[in-house]
């Protein structure tokens, strides 16, 4: 999977970009562009590939910023359509005959980011166009880091934009701890500037936007758990099913950690009144295979218990451990519940596997109640 991910930007991507830039500007030096973009491209990882194409753009697009950004905008395909849930369709279709869209937009956004401080307003206008063809969540972060006051009025307008892509960017681009993105340390310390955006977007009609709001709140929870607990207490009582799902997703880290105020906000008690056991299907798993989990929960409590049951897979030494969602259930007095799950031990682009001993911890409302071990082999 990791190898396949880096191939999303490849020689065909570079050639495609050159062709469409040549289409909108006959003076574009596509030969020079490819001379920068292609040498050694196959040996690079994904992000380095995206940066290489941005280097090629920097070497061949005009020095005049408005002209360069205008050419990029003219070379774009039509905005990505959305399905009936507001989710983007065809986001991975990088080689549209219409123009540029998909993964190549990461490189276009990097080029815009590099020059964004020259004219923040013009850069934001270009990012408004780019995000409708893929995303500009990474490209906007330099501006938010170095010229935040130039961004906030625009993000407030974007929260009301007709395009769900743009509304999502208002939330996703300003996340304090966006994975793969520049950390916005000022927002890590004080996330209050983004709260008006999240209030405006948490009931958005698009699931694409609402998921970003949930992830944004979850980012805040890592540094300011009391803020997210207060948010849940304020917004849960009147919440419909969609907002409840958003708030639950926003609370996921705090629930996994057994954060008592958040558990209380959801009507949960730490741990379990009763007994929990965990058994694994095998004690040795190869990379690419799965390990089966069997969980047994026995209530000893006098009342029904609302339970969030998760599990953590932790390599020996603790490096690279991750907690995964398991089950949500209500356990009646004296009830015994059994849950089973297959957990795949496959590498993905955002997680590396480490062969050797592993521990699986069973968490019930944030408390570790049982553990089991297996060995991962290459």
N, C-alpha and C positions, 0 to 999 in steps of 0.2 A: 504493500500500500504506500509506504513512504517513497519508494522508487517511482511508482506510478504518479504520485502527486507532483513530483518535480517536473514530470514530462508534460504537465498542463501548459507550460511555457517552453516552446521548442523552436526549431529552425523554421517550421511552417508558420508559427506565430509571428516570428520576425518578418518573414517574407510577406505575410498577409498585411502586417502593419505598414510595411514599405509600399505595398501596392496601393493601399487606400490613401496614404499621405500623398503619393504621386498623383492619384486621381484628383485630389482637390487642389494640388499645387504642382503645376508642370515643372517648376524649378526645383522640386525636392530631389536631392541627390540620394537616390535609393541605393546606389552602389556603395557610397560612403557609409550610409546607414548600416548596411549588411556587413561591411568590412569591420565595423566596430562590434556589431551585435553577435556575429556568428562564431568567430574563432574561440574555441574552447568551451562553447556554450554547453555541449553535451556533458562536460565534466563538472558542471556547477549544480549546486542544490537549488531548490525552488526560489528562495528569496534572492539569491545571487543572480539567478537568471532574470528576475524582474528588474533588478538594479542594472544589469548589463544593458537591457533594452532601453532603460531610462538614460544610460550613458550615451547610447546611440542617438536618442532623440536630442540630447543636449548638444551633441556634436553636429547635428544637421538641421535642426529647426532654426528659424530666424532669431536674431538677438532681440528684436522688438517683441516685448512680452505679449502685447495685445494681438499681434500678428501670429505669434506662435500658438497661443491659446485658441485663437480663432480657427486656425488650421486643424487643430485637434478636434474641436467641436464639429467642424464641417466633415471630418472623416468618420464620425460616429455613425453606428447603425441606429435604427429606431429604438426608443426605450423598451426595455424588456417588459413583456406583458405580465399581468398578474392573474392568478386563478381566482375562483369565487371566494376563497378564504384570504385573499390578499397576499398570497405567496408568489414570489417571482417564478416565471417559467422560462426554461432555457438558459439559465445563468451560466452554464458551462459551454455554451455554443460559441466558441471563440472565433470561428472562421465564417462569420455571416457574410454572404455576398453583398449585403447592403452596406456594410461598413464595419467599424471596430466596436466590439462588445466582448463581454466575458473576461477571461483571465488577462488579456493584454492590457485591459484598463488599469490593472495594478501598476504597470510600468508607466502608463500615461499619468496616473495620479502621482507617482513618485517624481516625475518630471515637473508637474505643476507644483508639488510641495517644495522642491528645491528652489523655485523662483517665487514662491508665494509671498515672501516678505517684501518683494519689490512693489507689489500692488495687491494688498489683501482682498480688496473688494472684487477686483478682476479675477483673482484666483478662486475666490468663493463662487463666483458665477460659473467658472469652468467646472469646479467640483460638483455644482448643482447638476450640470449636464452629465458628468462622468458617472455619478452614483446611480443614475437611471439606466446605465448599461452594465453595471456590475456592482461596485461599491466604491466609495471614497473615504471609508472610515479610517484608513491608515494615512491617507494623504492630508487630511485636514488637521492632523494632530500637531504638526509643527506650528501652524498658525495658532492653535489653541494654547500651545506651550509658550510661544514668544509674543503673540499679539492677541491675548484673550479678549480684551475689550473691543477689538475690531470684529470679533466673531459673535458675541452674545446676541446683539440685535438681529443678526442674520439667522442664527439658530432659532430664535423666537419666531421669526416669520416662517422658517422652514417647518416648524411644528404645526403650522396650519396649511402647509402646501398641498395642492391637489394630488401630488404624486406620493404614494406610500414609500417609494424608494427614498425620496427626499426627507419625509417625516422620520423615517428610520434613521437616516444619517444624523439628524439632530440629536438623537439619543445614543446611537452606536458610536458615532465619532467622538462624543464627549465622555465616554466611559472612562473612569479613572485608571482602570487596569486592563484595558483591552488586550487580549492575547495577541502576541506578535506585534503589537503597536507600541509606539513611544509612550511610556508611563507619564501621565499628567500629574506630576507630584503635587502641584498646587491643589488639584481636585482630590487627590488622595488625602491631603491634610484637611481640606474644607470643601465638601461636595455641594454646599448649599447653592452655588450658582446654577447647577443643573436641575434643581428640584422643580422650578416652574416648568421646565420642559417635560419632566416626567409626569407631573400633574396633568399637563395638557394631552399627553400621549397614552396614559395607562388604559384608557377606554377606547383606543383607536379601533376603527373597523377592521384593520389589517392585522392578522396574526403575526405577520412578519415584523410589524412595528411593536406589537405588545411583547413579543419574545425579547426584543432588544431592551425594552424598558425593564423587564424582569431581570435580565442579565446585568443591566446597569445597576439596579438596586442590589443585586447580589455582590457586585463589585464593592459598593459602598459598605455592605455588611461586613466585609473583611477587615475594615478599618474603623467603622463606626456602627457596631451592631445595634446600639441603642437607637440610632436614627431609623433603621429599618424596622425594628420592633415598634417604634412609635408610628411609623408609616402604616404597618399592618393594623395596629390598633385603631388608627383613624379611618382607614379605607375598607376594612373588612366588613364591618357591620352592615353597610348598605350595598355590599358587592353582589353583582350578578355572577353567573357561573364563569364567564370569561375573565372577570376581574379576580375572582377567587383563584382561578388557575394561575393567573399572573402572579398574584401575591404568594401563592404556594411555591412557585418556581423561584421567586425572589428570596424566599426564606430558606431555600434548600441547604445552603452551607451552614446556617445557624442551627437548623434542625439536626443536621448530621453531627454538629459539634455538641449537641445537647444544651444549647443556650437556653437557660431556664425561662427568661422573660419571653422569648419567642415561642417556646413550647407552650407557655401559659396563654399567649395570645391566640394560639390555635386550639386551645382546650386540651393540650397534651400534658402528661406527667412524665418526668424523667424516668427512663428505664421501663421495667415491667414488674407488675405484681404477679409473680409466678416464676416459671422456669423456661429457659430457652436452650436449645441444643442446635449444633451445626455439624453436619457430616458432609464430607466431600466424596465424589464418586471414584476418585483415584488419588494415589499419593505421588504420581509422576505424570507430567503433562509435557508434550512437545510444543514448541512454538508453532502456532497455526491451528492447534487443537483447542478443545474446550474442556473445562472442568465443571462437573455438575455440583450444585449446592442443594442440600436438603435441610430445610429449617423446620424445627418443631417448637411450637409455642404452646405453653400450657398455663392457663390463667388460674391463679389462686385468689384473685381479688373478688370482693363482694359486688362490684359493679362492672359494667362494660368498660373496656379500655380502648381508647383510640390509639393506634400504633403506627408509627412510621418505621419500617424495617428496612435498613440499608446494610451494605457490607463494604468493607475496605479490603483491597488486595495490596499487600505490602511486601516488597522484596526484602531479603535479608539486608539489614543495615538501614532500612527505612527510605532509601532513595527511590524516588519515582512511585511512591504509594499513591493510590487514588481511591476515593469512595464512590460507590455506584448506587443508583437507586434500586431498591428491591421491591417492596410491596407496601401498600397502605391498607389497613384493615381495622375492623372493630372486633375485639375479642370479648365474648360474653363470659360471665362468671362460670368457672370450671370448664370452659371450652378448650379444646385442643385443636390447633390449626397447623396444617402442614403446607409448606410452600416449597416449590422446586424451581430451579433456574439453571440454565447452561451459561457459563461465563466464558466467552472466547478469549484465548490468549494470542491475539493477533496484533502485530504492530500497526499503528495508524500514524498519520502525519504528526499528530500532537502528543504521542506517547511512545516512549521507548521501553522495550522489554529487557530485563536483565536475567539471564539464565542463573539458576541456583535456587536455594530454598526461598519459599514464599509463605506468608501467613495470611489467612483470611479471617478478618474480625467481623463478627455479627453485631450490628448496632441497632438497638431498639430505643427509639426516641432519644438518640444520641449517646446512649450508654453501651459500652462494649460488654456483651453478656456471654459470648462464647467465641472460641477461636479454633481453627484447624489449619493444618499445614500441608503443603505439597512442594514438589521440586519441579522447576521448569527446566527443560533440556532443549538444546538447540535443535 
